[in-house]
Amino acid sequence: MDTTKKLNRRETLTQLASLQTSPQPSRQTSYTSSEALLPLITRGIALCHELGQGGYDEITLAAQTLISYLHPLRSIVKDSSSQRKVAAHLLAEALLLLATLGIHREGILSSVHYAEQAFEYSIESEDIELQLIILKRLMWIYSCNRQYKQATSTASAALSILNNTRMPISARTRRSIWSGFAKFQARVGQQVKALQALELAYTYFITNDEASPIYSDYHWLSGALLDEGLTYYYLGQHEKALNAFAKIIPLGTVKPQLPISSERVRIEILNYQTLASLKLPNSRKDKALSICLWKSGIEHSKSLQSELRLTEAIRAYDIMEALWSNEQDVIELRDIATHW
């Protein structure tokens, strides 16, 4: 991490600390009205999004801060008619980010719980774009937990809203929804639907000056390429998957050449580069490259202390062990393929 990033992290932590007037019902606070409290929480959630892009300590602090906002926001939704929509929107944002971070900290089930609540409050906020982004995230969380029936119904709900709403939806969100739908369809073996959705995603022209909602946790280019790579990976088209991933992080390196949304995503790309490289035809396999990618992926998965990322890395090691069970350089990796 360079000096600028260290400074930005320090500034973020300082700003967040300045907002810790703790909107907890059990503590005294000088903020006696929702009109004063909501701007405080709005800024706090934005800072939590910044922290959520970082490592384990940042993610932990972000999650703790977000949890402290849930009760006061629920109280405002319940008791304030004038501020209900705003509070519901912030509550949906906080729960969505908790779902995203929770899959790494607490596991899939807590992530599902947070995302389901987020969608309920997004309906009350009447923000269609927020609803769509939550449904995309929930669809993927369900599929990661092999809850394919729930994932399918969630996908149908998202597409119904997308196709029938009269509200303006940004091209970035439309691309994100369709690329996410492609990834999901590939995971459940629907090749035709997956490729159709992927093709449709790229029909949406994106300009750099088009704002992306802070809660989307999605970079318009690297996010689309990641979804494309995962779509091909789940379809068994591993060469195409590697090509998509390499447009974000060139093979054999660990540094992205495109902006990405978070450290969580960078490690995901490394892990799936490893997995795709291991599933190439035998004539195309490169053991040295796979080991190089794997070492980086598992090292950073452990540093992040992400159960999800570690599971991906261990899965890759199991494949390596099956492919090269008697190779000493693979056997020596066994001690690294452990929980932190």
C-alpha positions in Angstrom: 0.0 0.0 0.0 1.5 3.4 -1.0 1.7 6.5 1.2 -1.3 8.1 -0.4 -3.5 5.1 0.4 -2.2 5.0 3.9 -3.1 8.7 4.4 -6.5 8.1 2.9 -7.1 5.2 5.2 -5.9 7.2 8.2 -8.2 10.1 7.2 -11.2 7.7 6.8 -10.6 6.2 10.3 -10.3 9.7 11.8 -13.5 10.9 10.2 -15.3 7.8 11.2 -14.1 8.2 14.8 -15.4 11.8 14.8 -18.9 10.4 13.9 -18.9 8.0 16.9 -21.5 9.9 18.8 -22.9 6.4 18.8 -26.5 6.5 17.8 -27.2 3.7 20.3 -30.4 3.9 22.3 -28.5 3.1 25.5 -26.1 6.0 25.3 -26.4 9.7 25.8 -26.2 11.7 22.6 -26.5 15.4 21.7 -28.4 14.4 18.6 -32.0 14.7 19.7 -33.8 14.6 16.3 -33.8 12.5 13.2 -33.0 15.6 11.1 -29.6 15.9 12.9 -29.0 12.2 13.2 -29.6 11.1 9.6 -26.8 13.2 8.0 -24.4 11.8 10.6 -25.4 8.3 9.6 -25.3 9.1 5.9 -21.7 10.2 6.2 -20.9 7.2 8.5 -22.2 4.7 5.9 -20.2 6.3 3.1 -17.1 5.9 5.2 -18.0 2.3 5.9 -18.1 1.7 2.2 -14.6 3.0 1.9 -13.4 0.8 4.8 -15.2 -2.2 3.3 -12.8 -1.9 0.3 -9.8 -2.7 2.6 -8.5 -5.6 4.7 -9.7 -7.4 7.7 -9.4 -4.6 10.3 -11.1 -2.1 8.1 -14.0 -4.6 7.3 -14.4 -5.4 11.0 -14.6 -1.7 12.0 -17.1 -1.0 9.1 -19.3 -3.9 10.2 -19.3 -2.8 13.9 -20.2 0.7 12.9 -23.0 -0.3 10.6 -24.5 -2.5 13.3 -24.5 0.5 15.7 -26.7 2.3 13.1 -29.4 -0.3 12.8 -31.5 0.3 15.9 -31.7 4.2 15.5 -32.6 3.8 11.9 -35.3 1.3 12.6 -36.7 3.6 15.3 -36.9 6.5 12.8 -38.6 4.3 10.2 -41.1 3.2 12.8 -41.8 6.6 14.4 -41.1 9.4 12.0 -43.5 9.9 9.1 -41.5 12.7 7.6 -38.1 10.9 7.7 -39.3 7.3 7.1 -38.2 7.0 3.4 -34.8 8.5 4.0 -34.2 6.3 7.1 -35.4 3.2 5.2 -33.0 3.9 2.4 -30.1 4.3 4.8 -31.1 1.1 6.6 -31.3 -0.8 3.4 -27.8 0.5 2.4 -26.4 -0.4 5.8 -27.9 -3.9 5.7 -26.7 -4.5 2.1 -23.2 -3.6 3.0 -23.4 -5.8 6.1 -24.6 -8.7 3.8 -21.6 -8.1 1.5 -19.1 -7.9 4.3 -20.8 -10.6 6.4 -20.3 -13.3 3.8 -16.5 -12.9 4.6 -16.8 -12.4 8.4 -19.8 -14.4 9.6 -20.7 -16.8 6.8 -23.5 -17.2 4.3 -26.5 -17.5 6.6 -26.0 -14.2 8.3 -25.4 -12.6 4.9 -28.7 -14.0 3.6 -30.4 -12.6 6.7 -29.0 -9.1 6.2 -29.7 -9.1 2.5 -33.4 -10.2 2.9 -33.9 -7.4 5.5 -32.2 -4.9 3.1 -34.7 -5.7 0.4 -37.7 -5.2 2.7 -36.5 -1.7 3.7 -35.6 -0.8 0.1 -39.2 -1.3 -0.8 -40.2 1.1 1.9 -37.6 3.6 0.5 -39.3 3.4 -2.9 -35.9 3.4 -4.6 -36.1 1.0 -7.6 -32.4 1.1 -8.4 -31.5 0.2 -4.8 -34.0 -2.7 -4.9 -32.4 -4.0 -8.1 -28.9 -3.9 -6.7 -30.0 -5.7 -3.5 -31.8 -8.4 -5.5 -28.7 -9.0 -7.6 -26.6 -9.4 -4.4 -29.2 -11.6 -2.8 -29.5 -13.8 -5.9 -25.8 -14.4 -5.8 -25.7 -15.1 -2.1 -28.5 -17.6 -2.4 -26.7 -19.4 -5.2 -23.4 -19.4 -3.2 -25.4 -21.2 -0.5 -26.9 -23.6 -3.1 -30.4 -22.2 -2.4 -31.1 -22.3 -6.1 -34.9 -22.2 -5.8 -34.7 -18.9 -3.9 -32.0 -17.6 -6.2 -34.2 -18.3 -9.3 -37.2 -16.6 -7.8 -35.0 -13.6 -6.8 -33.7 -13.4 -10.4 -37.2 -13.4 -11.8 -38.2 -10.7 -9.4 -35.2 -8.5 -10.4 -35.9 -9.0 -14.1 -39.6 -8.2 -13.7 -38.8 -4.9 -11.9 -36.1 -4.1 -14.5 -38.4 -4.8 -17.5 -41.5 -3.1 -16.1 -40.4 -0.1 -14.1 -41.0 3.4 -15.5 -38.4 4.9 -13.2 -35.0 5.8 -14.8 -32.4 3.1 -14.2 -28.8 3.9 -15.0 -27.0 2.0 -17.7 -24.4 0.9 -15.1 -27.1 -0.7 -13.0 -28.7 -2.4 -16.0 -25.4 -3.8 -17.1 -24.7 -5.0 -13.6 -28.1 -6.7 -13.3 -27.7 -8.5 -16.6 -24.1 -9.6 -16.1 -25.1 -10.8 -12.7 -28.0 -12.7 -14.2 -25.6 -14.3 -16.7 -23.3 -15.4 -13.9 -26.2 -17.0 -12.0 -27.6 -18.8 -15.1 -24.2 -20.2 -15.8 -23.9 -21.5 -12.3 -27.2 -23.4 -12.6 -26.2 -24.8 -16.0 -28.4 -22.6 -18.3 -25.9 -21.9 -21.0 -28.2 -20.3 -23.6 -29.8 -17.9 -21.0 -26.4 -17.1 -19.6 -24.8 -16.1 -22.9 -27.9 -14.2 -23.9 -27.8 -12.2 -20.7 -24.1 -11.6 -21.1 -24.6 -10.3 -24.6 -27.4 -8.0 -23.4 -25.3 -6.7 -20.6 -22.8 -5.3 -23.1 -25.4 -3.5 -25.1 -25.5 -0.8 -22.4 -23.1 2.0 -23.2 -21.3 3.3 -20.2 -19.6 6.7 -19.9 -17.0 7.6 -17.3 -19.1 10.6 -16.1 -22.1 8.5 -15.3 -22.4 8.3 -11.5 -22.6 4.9 -9.9 -24.6 4.6 -6.6 -22.1 4.2 -3.7 -24.0 1.1 -2.5 -23.5 -0.8 -5.8 -20.1 -2.1 -4.8 -19.4 -2.5 -8.5 -16.9 -1.0 -10.9 -18.6 -0.7 -14.3 -15.7 -2.3 -16.2 -13.8 -4.6 -13.9 -17.1 -5.7 -12.3 -18.5 -6.6 -15.7 -15.4 -8.5 -16.7 -15.4 -10.4 -13.4 -19.1 -11.4 -14.0 -18.1 -12.4 -17.6 -15.2 -14.5 -16.4 -17.3 -16.2 -13.8 -20.0 -16.9 -16.4 -17.5 -18.6 -18.7 -16.0 -20.4 -15.7 -19.3 -21.9 -14.6 -20.0 -22.8 -18.3 -16.8 -24.8 -18.4 -15.2 -22.4 -20.9 -12.0 -21.9 -18.9 -9.9 -20.3 -21.5 -12.4 -17.6 -22.0 -12.7 -17.2 -18.3 -9.0 -16.7 -17.9 -9.0 -14.1 -20.8 -11.7 -12.1 -19.0 -9.9 -12.2 -15.7 -6.6 -11.3 -17.3 -8.1 -8.0 -18.6 -8.4 -7.0 -14.9 -5.3 -8.7 -13.4 -2.7 -9.9 -16.0 -1.8 -13.5 -15.5 1.3 -14.0 -13.3 0.8 -10.7 -11.5 -1.2 -9.6 -8.5 -1.7 -6.0 -9.4 -4.9 -5.0 -11.3 -4.5 -2.9 -14.4 -8.1 -1.7 -14.1 -9.7 -0.1 -11.1 -11.6 -2.6 -8.9 -14.1 -2.1 -6.2 -12.3 -3.7 -3.2 -9.5 -6.0 -1.9 -12.2 -8.7 -1.6 -12.8 -8.6 -5.4 -9.0 -8.6 -6.2 -8.6 -11.8 -4.2 -11.7 -13.4 -5.8 -10.1 -12.8 -9.2 -6.8 -14.4 -8.2 -8.6 -17.4 -6.8 -10.7 -17.9 -9.9 -7.7 -17.4 -12.2 -6.2 -20.3 -10.3 -9.3 -22.5 -10.6 -9.7 -21.7 -14.3 -6.0 -22.4 -15.0 -6.4 -25.8 -13.3 -9.4 -26.8 -15.4 -7.8 -26.1 -18.7 -7.2 -29.0 -21.1 -4.0 -31.0 -20.0 -2.1 -29.6 -23.0 -2.7 -26.1 -21.8 -2.1 -26.5 -18.0 0.8 -24.7 -16.5 1.6 -26.0 -13.1 4.1 -23.2 -12.3 1.5 -20.5 -13.2 -1.2 -22.2 -11.2 1.0 -22.5 -8.1 2.1 -18.9 -8.4 -1.6 -17.7 -8.6 -2.6 -20.0 -5.8 0.1 -18.8 -3.4 -1.0 -15.3 -3.9 -4.7 -16.1 -3.5 -4.4 -18.1 -0.3 -2.0 -15.6 1.3 -4.4 -12.7 0.7 -7.4 -14.8 1.6 -5.8 -15.5 5.0 -4.8 -11.9 5.5 -8.4 -10.9 4.8 -9.6 -13.7 7.1 -12.4 -14.4 4.6 -14.0 -17.8 5.0 -15.4 -17.4 1.4 -12.1 -16.6 -0.2 -10.3 -19.3 1.8 -12.8 -21.9 0.7 -12.1 -20.9 -2.9 -8.4 -21.3 -2.4 -8.7 -24.6 -0.6 -10.9 -25.9 -3.4 -8.1 -25.0 -5.9 -5.5 -26.8 -3.8 -7.7 -29.9 -3.7 -7.7 -29.8 -7.5 -3.9 -29.4 -7.7 -3.4 -32.3 -5.3 -5.6 -34.5 -7.5 -3.7 -33.4 -10.7 -0.2 -33.7 -9.3 -0.6 -35.9 -6.2 3.0 -37.2 -6.3 4.7 -33.9 -7.2 6.9 -32.6 -4.4 6.2 -28.9 -5.1 2.5 -29.5 -4.7 3.0 -31.7 -1.6 5.0 -28.9 0.0 2.0 -26.6 -0.3 -0.1 -28.7 2.0 1.1 -26.8 5.1 -0.1 -23.6 3.6 -3.5 -24.9 2.7 -4.8 -24.4 6.2 -7.1 -22.1 8.2 -5.5 -19.0 9.6 
